[in-house]
Amino acid sequence: MKHLLFKIAVFSLFSFLIMVSETPSYLKIIFISVMLFFFLPFRYEFFTKERMWRKFIAAVSGTIIFTMLVLFVPVLLSGDLTNFNTFIESGDSLGYSLLVFSITLFYFLIYGLPVSLLSDWLAARYPHRMVAAGFVHFGFGMLLIRELWILPVISAMIFWVIDELLRRRTAKEVAEVNI
């Protein structure tokens, strides 16, 4: 009962934050629908401590990588380092980086984490689990492409790659312990 009340409180808080944001209505519906995933009647074996910790690490790592990409890729593509040096020296770079980081982390946690859990659940039913999980991540990234250009797909693929690398690492550690 206490666990259900906690789920309802977290869902209500994130739903409120989404509803008061200036996000387009169709995105609000998508985000809240994805968060409803946590109310599905999964057994507690699905939400293991190891899996949830791996997803959280993937979200934070993906946020850091995505923030770095948002800061550095435009500079690398333009080849103009003088504007970038001015941007870094002005002090605006820290505020901009924190803004991108916090927004990205928020969306990774309310959208990416449930989608990644859903992909684990769906992909477990297919012989090529990793490919199926990649398609689920890619597909849910494509849902957001209208407003945010290609950034959601890039974010989804970063999350998926990090999660798969962490999954392999933890699987190897478990195998070494059992040997």
RAZIVEN-V72700 format. One record per residue. N is the residue number from 0. RES is the residue in three letters. D_FIRST is the distance of its C-alpha to the first C-alpha in Angstrom with 2 decimals. Layout:
n->(N:N)
res->(RES:RES)
d_first->(D_FIRST:D_FIRST)
This chain:
n->(0:1:2:3:4:5:6:7:8:9:10:11:12:13:14:15:16:17:18:19:20:21:22:23:24:25:26:27:28:29:30:31:32:33:34:35:36:37:38:39:40:41:42:43:44:45:46:47:48:49:50:51:52:53:54:55:56:57:58:59:60:61:62:63:64:65:66:67:68:69:70:71:72:73:74:75:76:77:78:79:80:81:82:83:84:85:86:87:88:89:90:91:92:93:94:95:96:97:98:99:100:101:102:103:104:105:106:107:108:109:110:111:112:113:114:115:116:117:118:119:120:121:122:123:124:125:126:127:128:129:130:131:132:133:134:135:136:137:138:139:140:141:142:143:144:145:146:147:148:149:150:151:152:153:154:155:156:157:158:159:160:161:162:163:164:165:166:167:168:169:170:171:172:173:174:175:176:177:178)
res->(MET:LYS:HIS:LEU:LEU:PHE:LYS:ILE:ALA:VAL:PHE:SER:LEU:PHE:SER:PHE:LEU:ILE:MET:VAL:SER:GLU:THR:PRO:SER:TYR:LEU:LYS:ILE:ILE:PHE:ILE:SER:VAL:MET:LEU:PHE:PHE:PHE:LEU:PRO:PHE:ARG:TYR:GLU:PHE:PHE:THR:LYS:GLU:ARG:MET:TRP:ARG:LYS:PHE:ILE:ALA:ALA:VAL:SER:GLY:THR:ILE:ILE:PHE:THR:MET:LEU:VAL:LEU:PHE:VAL:PRO:VAL:LEU:LEU:SER:GLY:ASP:LEU:THR:ASN:PHE:ASN:THR:PHE:ILE:GLU:SER:GLY:ASP:SER:LEU:GLY:TYR:SER:LEU:LEU:VAL:PHE:SER:ILE:THR:LEU:PHE:TYR:PHE:LEU:ILE:TYR:GLY:LEU:PRO:VAL:SER:LEU:LEU:SER:ASP:TRP:LEU:ALA:ALA:ARG:TYR:PRO:HIS:ARG:MET:VAL:ALA:ALA:GLY:PHE:VAL:HIS:PHE:GLY:PHE:GLY:MET:LEU:LEU:ILE:ARG:GLU:LEU:TRP:ILE:LEU:PRO:VAL:ILE:SER:ALA:MET:ILE:PHE:TRP:VAL:ILE:ASP:GLU:LEU:LEU:ARG:ARG:ARG:THR:ALA:LYS:GLU:VAL:ALA:GLU:VAL:ASN:ILE)
d_first->(0.00:3.80:5.37:5.16:6.31:8.68:9.93:10.67:12.41:14.40:15.34:16.49:18.48:20.20:20.87:22.48:24.56:25.70:26.59:28.69:30.46:33.81:32.68:34.24:32.21:32.13:30.70:27.95:27.00:27.17:25.04:22.23:22.47:22.28:19.17:17.50:18.00:14.79:12.90:14.97:13.54:15.06:14.74:13.76:17.54:18.27:16.54:18.44:19.25:22.89:22.43:20.38:22.90:25.75:24.61:24.30:27.76:29.13:27.96:29.55:32.64:33.05:32.89:35.60:37.77:37.41:38.32:41.35:42.38:42.19:44.37:46.89:47.41:49.19:51.51:52.27:52.96:55.24:56.94:57.40:56.38:58.12:55.56:52.72:54.41:54.84:51.18:50.08:52.59:51.68:48.30:46.56:45.36:42.70:41.22:41.42:39.87:36.93:36.47:36.58:34.30:31.58:31.70:31.75:28.84:26.76:27.62:27.24:23.64:22.61:24.94:26.27:23.17:21.42:24.89:25.53:22.37:23.41:26.90:25.79:24.06:27.10:29.75:28.65:30.14:33.58:36.31:36.98:33.49:34.73:36.78:34.03:31.63:34.48:35.04:31.41:31.59:35.02:34.05:31.17:33.55:36.08:33.80:34.29:37.97:39.39:38.72:38.57:41.38:40.90:38.61:35.28:36.85:38.13:34.73:33.06:35.76:35.52:31.76:32.45:35.37:33.58:30.55:33.01:34.97:31.95:30.88:34.40:34.55:31.39:32.57:35.91:34.39:32.38:35.59:37.60:35.28:35.42:39.22)
